[in-house]
Amino acid sequence: MKKDARLEFERKLAVLHHVQAAIPSQKTLLEDARTSFEEEQARYDEASARISVSRGEIAAERSTILNLLEEAEDHGRRVEELKSSVSDIEEKLREHEQQVARAKDTLEAAKNELRGVQDLVRNGETLMERGKDWEENRIIKIEKYRNELREMNSTELDSEKLRAELESVRSRLDTHMHNKERFICNEERAVALRRAMESLQTDHKSARRLFYAQRAHHDALSARLQSTMQRRDFTETADGLKGTCDKCLQPVDAETFLRQRETVVKELELVKLDMETGSRKTQDLLSRIQVLSSELEGVEAEYNRRNSENMKQLIEQERQLQKELTNVESAQVLRGETFRKIEISRRERNPHAEMLVHNFQLPQDAFEDMNFTTLTKICAEQGERMSEGARLDVFNGSNLLTSQNKQGESWRAEYDYLRAELERARSTRAEHAEVSMQMMQLEHRDNELGTELSKYREELKKKQKEFESLQDALAQTEKRRLELDKIISGLNRDASSYEELEECFSATGCQNFVIENALRELELSCQEYLDEISDGTLKLELSPSRETKGNESGVEKIEKIILTQNDNRDYVRRTLRQLSGGQRHRISLSFSLGFLHLIQNRRCPRMNTIVFDESLLHLDSEGKERFVSLSTRLGKDSVFFITQTVCEEVASIATSIDLVRNSCGSSDLIIQDQKRETFN
């Protein structure tokens, strides 16, 4: 027993040593994690401060940009006003220039009228001299001129009509060509429809063959199923088949097998009904396809007959339109020759005829009662005949194409219906194939269940015995587990006790105890002085930290954690870089005074004199007043302030003031406004 107890104690001691060896590594990992977290927090605080500063700068730049934009808008408005005033002035100048130009034009017109009057006077005198000679030929020349003008007007009117008729003939010819293209497209669609019908008939034949094959296969499966149901007897009872089964082998009892059998029978009945329904649908589809095939053949014959007739008519109409277009072009050439002849006759007639018409002011109504020339009548009648024939041809062609389009749409609808019926037949064929596959699977499953049922009975008995043995082993294991839990809990308690003892009585345990207490005392004294200087808006926390490189031991340092109060009166962690100069100076002063307080409490030599050298440099008036008030409560016999400028807060409580002046390489010391000594 002693030996067993000793072995047990040695085992526990080894476990304890293992736990003690793992404690320093866990501490190191914890310290490293803490250091990395604090560094990340410091970087986050620094980034937050930078973001806030950037936001302030962005807001300032935004306000500046807005001001510049407002100034630019004001400048733009002023520029627009100046532009509008300049444009008004330019408009007035242009109006003035236009008035001057109009005055000049009026003056020139008056001068021209005066010259014309003078010319008319001279011409009148000349005409009076030649009046006797022109009086005889005046009536003949006027009649000739009237005839020429009438011919010109009639020719121009006829040319306009011919031009309009030519444009209408060209538009009808374009329409005819477009209708011809549409007719060709309809013919192509008819050919495609014929090909689709042939493919549909081929698919129908294949679907029909497949349906007969599936029907034969279904009859064979039904016969096999009936023979199987007659051979097998599924009236076995389920006595002794209840209980637990193994996870890998899951037996099926007789009741489950009977239910599966009933399910299979029901599914087979449904399959039979589906097959009968599918056969009826297939017969209907076959009859429908035969009817549609006969109708499609009649439609194709009628379409071919009408297509040939329409093509002949369209070709004949195209030839007639080409002839009419040739006649119109020849008429246009004839009209051009007539115009050239009229122009030549106009050039060759008396140059004084226009002056006579202008001087005698012949009325225009005299030219309206005259008839057209023979050429004009022929061209007009021919153009009317051409326009009526072309219009009738285009109308007949459009009606024919409309009827063909309607017939093509009806054929397209029939084709879509046949395609839909074909898709239904294909889906029915797929369903039949799926049902036959399910029937084969169910039959195979029936055979497998029959062979496995006997095996499961034997396996169930074996598993029951194994289950009972496993239950006994499980009970013993549970008892052993409870005993081990008790032993482990005792070892954990011993390990925690040993860890505390090691921490307290190690080589540096007492030193750590003293240093930690000193650090806590230093933190309290620094915070007390900092509250006096900063009115409670700053907090200082001190904690020991160890800086290491790799696995080397480092140097212990004091980590300073600074907290500042925000607008919501919450304290936020900040780094030294994020603090202002006055805040950093307050923390430095409180830290120095805290060290002084710690030294005095540690029974060190007491110092009755304290000197503050430029300690008030970065403080505002409130901070200076608070610090000077704090210096009077330090309990020192002598307190010296060294400053470069006169400080009213220090002067108000000072018992004496020493002043040092530097001038021309020499310094003068003045004590209480009396010159005592000169230093060269």
C-alpha positions in Angstrom: 0.0 0.0 0.0 2.8 2.4 0.9 4.5 1.6 -2.4 1.2 2.3 -4.3 0.8 5.6 -2.4 4.3 6.6 -3.1 3.9 5.9 -6.8 0.6 7.8 -6.8 2.4 10.7 -5.0 5.3 10.7 -7.5 2.8 10.7 -10.4 1.0 13.7 -8.9 4.3 15.4 -8.3 5.3 14.9 -11.9 2.0 16.3 -13.0 2.6 19.3 -10.7 6.1 19.9 -12.1 4.6 19.8 -15.6 2.0 22.3 -14.7 4.6 24.6 -13.1 6.8 24.4 -16.2 3.9 25.4 -18.4 2.9 28.4 -16.2 5.8 30.7 -17.2 5.2 30.1 -20.9 1.5 30.9 -20.4 2.4 34.1 -18.5 4.7 35.1 -21.3 2.0 34.5 -23.9 -0.4 36.5 -21.8 2.0 39.4 -21.4 2.7 39.4 -25.2 -1.0 39.4 -26.0 -1.5 42.2 -23.6 1.4 44.2 -25.1 0.1 43.7 -28.6 -3.4 44.7 -27.6 -2.2 47.9 -26.0 -0.1 48.7 -29.0 -3.1 48.2 -31.3 -5.2 50.3 -29.0 -2.5 53.1 -29.1 -2.4 52.9 -32.9 -6.2 53.0 -33.0 -6.2 56.1 -30.8 -3.6 57.7 -32.9 -5.5 57.0 -36.0 -8.7 58.3 -34.4 -6.9 61.5 -33.5 -5.6 61.9 -37.0 -9.0 61.3 -38.5 -10.5 63.9 -36.2 -7.8 66.4 -37.2 -8.3 65.5 -40.9 -12.0 66.0 -40.5 -11.4 69.4 -39.0 -9.1 70.3 -41.8 -11.6 69.0 -44.3 -14.3 71.1 -42.7 -12.1 74.1 -42.8 -11.2 73.5 -46.5 -14.8 72.9 -47.3 -15.9 76.2 -45.7 -13.0 77.9 -47.6 -14.2 76.3 -50.9 -17.7 77.3 -50.2 -16.6 80.9 -49.6 -14.6 80.8 -52.8 -17.6 79.4 -54.7 -19.8 82.2 -53.4 -17.2 84.8 -54.4 -16.9 83.1 -57.8 -20.7 83.2 -58.2 -20.8 86.9 -57.3 -18.0 87.5 -59.7 -19.9 85.5 -62.4 -23.1 87.5 -61.7 -21.1 90.8 -62.1 -19.5 89.5 -65.3 -23.0 88.5 -66.6 -24.3 92.0 -65.8 -21.3 93.5 -67.5 -21.8 91.2 -70.5 -25.5 92.1 -70.7 -24.7 95.8 -70.5 -22.1 95.4 -73.2 -24.5 93.4 -75.4 -27.1 96.1 -74.9 -24.6 98.7 -76.0 -23.6 96.6 -79.0 -27.2 96.1 -79.9 -27.8 99.8 -79.8 -24.7 100.4 -82.0 -25.9 97.8 -84.5 -29.3 99.4 -84.6 -27.7 102.8 -85.2 -25.5 101.3 -88.0 -28.6 99.6 -89.5 -30.4 103.0 -89.4 -27.4 104.6 -91.1 -27.3 101.8 -93.7 -31.1 102.1 -94.3 -30.6 105.8 -94.8 -27.8 105.2 -97.3 -29.9 102.6 -99.1 -32.8 105.0 -99.2 -30.6 107.7 -100.6 -29.2 105.2 -103.2 -32.7 104.1 -104.1 -33.8 107.7 -104.5 -30.8 108.3 -106.7 -31.5 105.1 -108.8 -35.2 106.2 -109.1 -34.0 109.6 -110.3 -31.7 107.9 -112.8 -34.5 105.7 -113.9 -36.8 108.6 -114.3 -34.2 110.3 -116.4 -33.7 107.2 -118.4 -37.4 106.9 -118.9 -37.6 110.5 -120.1 -34.8 109.8 -122.5 -36.4 106.6 -123.6 -39.8 108.4 -124.0 -38.2 110.9 -126.2 -36.6 108.2 -128.2 -39.9 106.3 -128.4 -41.7 109.3 -129.5 -39.3 109.7 -132.3 -39.6 106.0 -133.2 -43.4 105.8 -132.4 -44.4 106.1 -136.0 -42.2 103.1 -137.0 -43.2 100.9 -134.0 -46.9 101.7 -134.1 -47.4 99.4 -137.2 -45.5 96.4 -135.7 -46.8 96.8 -132.1 -49.9 94.6 -132.4 -48.1 91.7 -134.3 -45.3 91.6 -131.8 -47.6 91.7 -128.8 -49.6 88.8 -130.2 -46.4 86.8 -130.7 -45.2 87.6 -127.3 -48.6 86.5 -125.8 -48.4 83.2 -127.6 -44.9 82.5 -126.4 -45.8 83.4 -122.8 -48.9 81.1 -122.9 -46.7 78.2 -124.3 -44.2 78.8 -121.5 -46.8 78.7 -118.8 -48.5 75.6 -120.2 -45.2 73.9 -120.6 -44.2 74.7 -117.0 -47.5 73.4 -115.6 -47.2 70.3 -117.7 -43.7 69.7 -116.5 -44.8 70.0 -112.9 -47.5 67.4 -113.5 -45.2 65.0 -115.2 -42.6 65.4 -112.4 -45.3 64.6 -109.8 -46.5 61.6 -111.8 -43.0 60.4 -112.3 -42.4 60.5 -108.5 -45.7 58.6 -107.9 -44.7 56.0 -110.4 -41.3 55.6 -108.8 -42.9 55.2 -105.3 -45.3 52.6 -106.7 -42.4 50.8 -108.3 -40.6 50.8 -104.9 -43.8 49.5 -103.2 -44.0 46.8 -105.8 -40.4 45.7 -105.2 -41.0 45.7 -101.5 -44.1 43.5 -102.0 -42.1 41.2 -104.2 -39.5 40.8 -101.4 -42.3 40.1 -98.9 -43.7 37.5 -101.3 -40.3 35.8 -101.6 -40.1 35.8 -97.8 -43.5 34.2 -97.5 -42.5 31.5 -100.0 -39.4 30.8 -97.9 -41.6 30.5 -94.8 -43.8 28.1 -96.6 -40.8 25.9 -97.5 -39.6 26.0 -93.9 -43.2 25.1 -92.7 -43.2 22.2 -95.1 -39.8 20.9 -93.8 -41.1 21.3 -90.2 -44.2 19.3 -91.1 -42.0 16.5 -92.5 -39.8 16.5 -89.3 -43.0 16.5 -87.2 -44.3 13.4 -89.2 -41.0 11.7 -88.7 -41.1 12.4 -84.9 -44.7 11.2 -84.8 -43.7 7.9 -86.4 -40.8 7.4 -83.9 -43.0 8.3 -81.0 -45.6 5.8 -82.2 -43.0 3.0 -82.4 -41.7 3.9 -79.0 -45.2 3.9 -77.5 -45.9 0.4 -78.9 -42.5 -0.7 -77.5 -43.3 0.8 -74.0 -46.7 -0.7 -74.1 -45.3 -4.2 -74.7 -42.7 -3.6 -72.0 -45.4 -2.6 -69.6 -47.5 -5.7 -70.3 -44.4 -7.8 -69.6 -43.7 -6.1 -66.3 -47.4 -6.5 -65.3 -47.2 -10.2 -66.0 -44.0 -10.5 -64.1 -45.4 -8.6 -61.1 -48.5 -10.7 -61.0 -46.4 -13.9 -61.0 -44.2 -12.6 -58.3 -47.2 -11.6 -56.1 -48.6 -15.1 -56.6 -45.3 -16.8 -55.7 -44.5 -14.7 -52.6 -46.4 -14.8 -49.4 -46.0 -11.7 -47.2 -48.2 -12.8 -44.3 -45.4 -13.2 -41.8 -45.9 -11.6 -38.4 -43.6 -9.1 -36.8 -43.1 -11.0 -33.5 -39.7 -10.6 -32.0 -38.5 -8.1 -34.6 -38.7 -5.0 -32.4 -35.7 -3.5 -30.7 -32.6 -1.4 -31.4 -30.4 -2.0 -34.4 -26.8 -1.3 -35.3 -26.0 2.1 -36.9 -24.3 0.5 -39.9 -26.9 -2.3 -40.5 -30.5 -1.0 -40.2 -32.9 -4.0 -40.5 -36.4 -3.6 -41.9 -39.2 -5.4 -39.9 -42.1 -7.2 -41.5 -44.6 -4.4 -41.0 -42.4 -2.0 -42.8 -42.0 -4.5 -45.6 -45.7 -5.0 -45.9 -46.3 -1.2 -46.0 -43.7 -1.0 -48.8 -45.4 -3.8 -50.6 -48.8 -2.0 -50.4 -47.1 1.2 -51.6 -45.6 -0.6 -54.6 -48.9 -2.1 -55.5 -50.6 1.3 -55.4 -47.8 2.8 -57.5 -48.2 0.0 -60.0 -52.0 0.7 -60.2 -51.2 4.4 -60.7 -48.7 3.5 -63.4 -51.4 1.4 -65.2 -53.8 4.3 -65.0 -51.1 6.6 -66.4 -50.3 4.2 -69.2 -54.0 3.9 -70.2 -54.4 7.7 -70.1 -51.2 8.1 -72.1 -52.4 5.5 -74.7 -55.7 7.4 -75.0 -53.9 10.7 -75.4 -51.6 9.2 -78.0 -54.5 7.9 -80.0 -56.1 11.3 -79.9 -52.8 12.9 -80.9 -52.4 10.4 -83.8 -55.9 11.2 -85.1 -55.2 14.9 -84.8 -51.9 14.6 -86.6 -53.5 12.7 -89.5 -56.2 15.4 -89.8 -53.7 18.2 -89.7 -51.5 16.3 -92.2 -54.4 16.1 -94.7 -55.2 19.8 -94.1 -51.6 20.8 -94.5 -51.3 18.9 -97.8 -54.4 20.7 -99.2 -53.0 24.0 -97.9 -49.7 23.4 -99.6 -51.3 22.5 -102.9 -53.5 25.7 -102.8 -50.5 27.7 -101.8 -48.4 26.4 -104.7 -51.2 27.1 -107.2 -51.7 30.6 -105.9 -48.0 31.2 -105.6 -47.5 30.4 -109.3 -50.4 32.6 -110.4 -49.3 35.5 -108.2 -45.7 35.2 -109.5 -46.9 35.4 -113.1 -49.1 38.4 -112.3 -46.3 40.2 -110.5 -43.9 39.6 -113.3 -46.4 41.0 -115.8 -47.1 44.0 -113.6 -43.3 44.6 -113.3 -43.0 44.6 -117.1 -45.8 47.0 -117.5 -44.4 49.3 -114.8 -41.0 49.2 -116.6 -42.7 50.2 -119.9 -44.5 53.0 -118.2 -41.3 54.2 -116.5 -39.6 54.2 -119.9 -42.5 56.2 -121.4 -42.3 58.7 -118.6 -38.5 59.1 -119.0 -39.0 59.7 -122.8 -41.7 62.3 -122.0 -39.3 63.9 -119.6 -36.6 64.1 -122.3 -39.2 65.5 -124.7 -40.1 68.1 -122.1 -36.5 69.1 -121.8 -36.1 69.5 -125.5 -39.3 71.7 -125.5 -37.8 73.9 -122.8 -34.6 74.3 -124.7 -36.5 75.3 -127.8 -38.5 77.8 -125.9 -35.4 79.2 -124.3 -33.8 79.5 -127.8 -36.9 81.3 -129.2 -36.9 83.6 -126.2 -33.3 84.6 -126.8 -34.0 85.1 -130.5 -37.1 87.3 -130.2 -37.1 91.1 -130.2 -35.2 92.5 -127.2 -37.6 95.3 -126.9 -40.6 93.1 -126.3 -40.2 92.9 -122.5 -39.8 96.7 -122.3 -43.0 97.0 -124.3 -44.9 94.7 -121.9 -43.5 96.6 -119.0 -44.4 100.0 -120.4 -47.8 99.0 -121.7 -48.6 96.8 -118.6 -50.5 93.9 -120.3 -53.0 92.1 -118.0 -52.2 88.5 -117.0 -55.8 87.3 -117.4 -55.4 87.4 -121.1 -53.2 84.3 -121.0 -55.5 82.0 -119.0 -58.2 81.3 -121.6 -55.8 79.7 -124.1 -55.7 75.8 -124.8 -52.6 73.5 -124.3 -50.5 72.4 -127.2 -50.8 69.0 -128.8 -47.6 67.7 -127.1 -48.9 68.7 -123.7 -52.2 67.0 -124.2 -50.5 63.8 -125.3 -48.1 63.8 -122.3 -50.9 64.5 -119.8 -53.2 61.8 -121.2 -50.4 59.2 -121.3 -49.3 60.1 -117.7 -52.9 59.7 -116.5 -53.2 56.3 -118.1 -49.9 55.2 -116.6 -50.8 56.4 -113.1 -54.2 54.7 -113.2 -52.7 51.3 -114.4 -49.9 51.5 -111.9 -52.2 52.4 -109.0 -54.5 49.4 -109.9 -51.5 47.0 -110.1 -50.2 48.2 -106.7 -53.6 47.8 -105.1 -54.1 44.3 -106.5 -50.5 43.3 -105.4 -51.1 44.7 -101.8 -54.4 42.8 -101.5 -52.7 39.6 -102.7 -49.8 40.0 -100.2 -52.3 40.7 -97.4 -54.2 37.5 -98.1 -50.9 35.6 -98.3 -49.7 37.0 -95.0 -53.0 36.0 -93.3 -52.8 32.5 -94.8 -49.1 32.3 -93.6 -50.1 33.3 -90.1 -52.8 30.6 -90.0 -50.2 28.0 -91.2 -47.9 29.3 -88.5 -50.5 28.8 -85.8 -51.2 25.3 -87.0 -47.4 24.6 -87.0 -47.1 25.9 -83.4 -50.0 23.7 -82.3 -48.4 20.7 -83.9 -45.1 21.5 -82.2 -46.9 21.8 -78.9 -48.6 18.4 -79.4 -45.2 16.9 -80.3 -43.7 18.3 -77.1 -46.5 16.7 -75.1 -45.9 13.4 -76.8 -42.2 13.6 -76.0 -43.0 14.4 -72.4 -45.4 11.5 -72.2 -42.7 9.2 -73.6 -40.3 10.5 -71.0 -42.8 9.8 -68.3 -43.4 6.3 -69.6 -39.7 5.6 -69.6 -39.4 7.0 -66.0 -42.4 4.8 -64.8 -40.9 1.7 -66.4 -37.5 2.4 -64.7 -39.3 2.9 -61.3 -41.1 -0.4 -61.9 -37.8 -2.2 -62.5 -36.3 -0.6 -59.4 -39.3 -1.6 -57.3 -39.0 -5.2 -58.5 -35.3 -5.3 -57.7 -35.9 -3.8 -54.3 -38.6 -6.4 -53.6 -36.1 -9.2 -54.3 -33.5 -7.6 -52.1 -35.9 -7.1 -49.2 -36.9 -10.8 -49.3 -33.2 -11.9 -49.1 -32.2 -9.4 -46.4 -35.2 -10.1 -44.1 -33.8 -13.4 -43.0 -30.4 -12.0 -42.4 -31.7 -9.2 -40.2 -33.3 -11.6 -37.8 -30.0 -13.3 -37.1 -28.1 -10.1 -36.9 -30.7 -8.7 -34.5 -30.1 -11.4 -32.0 -26.3 -10.9 -32.2 -26.7 -7.2 -31.8 -28.9 -7.6 -28.7 -26.2 -9.7 -27.0 -23.5 -7.2 -28.0 -25.8 -4.4 -26.7 -26.1 -6.0 -23.3 -22.3 -6.5 -23.0 -21.7 -2.8 -24.1 -24.2 -1.6 -21.4 -22.2 -3.4 -18.7 -18.9 -2.0 -20.0 -20.4 1.5 -20.2 -21.5 1.3 -16.5 -17.9 0.3 -15.5 -16.4 3.1 -17.6 -18.8 5.6 -16.1 -17.6 4.6 -12.6 -14.0 4.9 -13.6 -14.6 8.3 -15.1 -16.1 9.7 -11.9 -13.1 8.4 -10.0 -10.7 10.1 -12.4 -12.7 13.4 -12.2 -12.2 13.4 -8.5 -8.5 12.8 -8.8 -8.1 15.6 -11.5 -10.0 18.1 -9.4 -7.7 17.4 -6.4 -4.6 17.8 -8.6 -5.9 21.1 -9.9 -6.4 22.4 -6.4 -2.9 21.3 -5.5 -1.4 22.9 -8.7 -3.1 26.2 -8.0 -1.8 26.2 -4.4 1.7 25.3 -5.6 1.5 28.1 -8.2 0.7 30.7 -5.6 3.5 29.4 -3.3 6.0 29.6 -6.2 4.9 33.1 -7.1 5.2 34.3 -3.5 8.4 32.5 -2.5 10.4 32.5 -5.7 13.7 34.4 -6.2 12.0 37.6 -7.2 8.7 37.2 -5.3 9.5 39.6 -2.4 11.0 42.1 -4.8 7.9 42.0 -7.0 5.7 42.4 -4.0 7.6 45.5 -2.9 7.8 47.0 -6.5 4.1 46.4 -7.1 3.2 48.2 -3.9 5.6 51.0 -4.8 4.1 51.3 -8.3 0.6 51.5 -6.8 1.6 54.1 -4.3 3.4 56.1 -7.1 0.2 55.9 -9.3 -2.0 57.2 -6.4 0.3 60.1 -5.6 0.7 61.1 -9.3 -3.0 61.0 -9.8 -3.6 63.2 -6.7 -1.2 65.9 -8.0 -2.6 65.6 -11.5 -6.1 66.2 -10.2 -4.8 69.4 -8.5 -3.3 70.7 -11.7 -5.8 69.6 -14.4 -9.1 69.8 -12.5 -9.8 66.1 -12.9 -9.8 66.1 -16.7 -6.7 63.8 -16.9 -6.0 60.3 -15.5 -2.7 58.5 -15.2 -2.4 54.7 -14.8 1.0 52.9 -14.2 1.7 49.2 -14.9 4.8 47.1 -15.2 5.9 45.9 -18.6 8.7 43.8 -19.9 10.3 44.5 -23.3 11.8 41.3 -24.9 13.4 40.4 -28.2 12.9 36.8 -29.2 13.5 34.5 -26.3 15.9 36.9 -24.5 15.0 38.4 -21.2 14.2 42.1 -21.3 14.2 45.0 -18.9 11.2 45.8 -16.8 9.7 49.3 -17.4 6.8 51.3 -16.2 4.0 51.7 -18.8 2.1 55.0 -18.6 -1.6 54.8 -19.6 -3.2 58.2 -20.1 -7.0 58.9 -20.1 -8.6 62.2 -21.1 -12.2 63.3 -20.6 -14.2 64.1 -23.7 -17.4 66.2 -24.2 -19.6 63.3 -22.8 -17.5 63.3 -19.6 -16.2 59.8 -20.5 -12.5 58.9 -20.3 -10.8 57.9 -23.5 -7.3 56.4 -23.8 -4.7 58.6 -25.5 -1.0 58.4 -26.4 1.6 61.1 -25.6 1.6 62.2 -29.2 -2.1 62.9 -29.2 -1.8 65.2 -26.1 -1.2 68.9 -26.3 1.9 70.6 -24.9 0.1 71.8 -21.7 -1.3 68.3 -21.0 2.1 66.6 -21.5 3.7 69.2 -19.2 1.0 68.6 -16.5 1.6 64.9 -16.6 5.4 65.4 -16.3 5.0 67.7 -13.3 2.6 65.3 -11.5 5.1 62.4 -12.3 8.0 64.3 -10.7 6.0 65.3 -7.7 4.8 61.7 -7.3 8.4 60.4 -7.3 9.2 63.0 -4.6 6.3 61.8 -2.5 7.3 58.1 -2.9 10.9 58.9 -1.8 9.7 60.7 1.3 7.4 57.8 2.3 10.3 55.2 1.8 12.3 56.7 4.7 14.7 58.4 2.4 16.6 61.6 3.3 14.1 64.5 3.5 14.8 67.5 1.3 13.5 70.9 2.6 14.2 72.7 -0.7 12.7 72.3 -4.1 13.5 74.1 -7.4 11.1 74.5 -10.3 13.2 75.4 -13.4 10.9 76.7 -16.2 8.1 74.6 -14.9 5.4 77.2 -15.8 6.5 77.6 -19.4 3.8 75.5 -21.2 0.9 76.2 -18.7 -1.9 78.7 -19.2 -3.0 81.2 -16.5 -5.3 78.7 -14.8 -2.7 76.0 -14.8 -0.1 78.4 -13.4 -2.4 79.4 -10.7 -3.2 75.8 -9.7 0.5 74.8 -9.8 1.6 77.7 -7.7 -1.2 77.0 -5.2 -0.1 73.4 -5.1 3.6 74.3 -4.4 2.6 76.1 -1.2 1.1 72.9 0.1 4.1 70.7 -0.5 5.5 71.3 3.0 8.9 72.6 1.9 10.9 75.2 3.7 12.2 76.8 0.4 10.5 76.8 -3.0 12.3 78.4 -5.9 10.8 79.3 -9.3 13.1 80.0 -12.2 11.4 81.8 -15.1 12.5 83.9 -18.1 9.4 86.2 -17.9 7.6 87.8 -15.0 4.9 85.5 -13.7 2.1 87.3 -11.8 0.9 84.1 -10.1 4.4 83.5 -8.7 5.0 87.2 -7.8 1.7 87.3 -5.8 3.0 84.7 -3.3 6.8 85.3 -3.5 8.6 86.5 -0.4 11.6 87.7 -2.5 12.4 88.2 -6.2 15.8 87.9 -7.7 16.3 89.5 -11.2 19.2 88.7 -13.6 19.8 91.0 -16.5 22.2 90.4 -19.4 23.6 93.3 -21.4 26.8 93.8 -23.3 28.3 90.5 -22.3 27.7 91.0 -18.5 25.0 89.9 -16.1 23.6 91.9 -13.2 21.9 90.3 -10.2 19.2 92.4 -8.5 17.8 91.2 -5.2 14.6 93.0 -4.0 15.3 95.9 -6.4 18.8 96.5 -5.0 22.0 96.1 -7.0 24.3 93.7 -5.1 26.8 92.2 -7.4 28.0 92.3 -11.0 29.2 89.1 -12.9 31.5 89.6 -15.9 
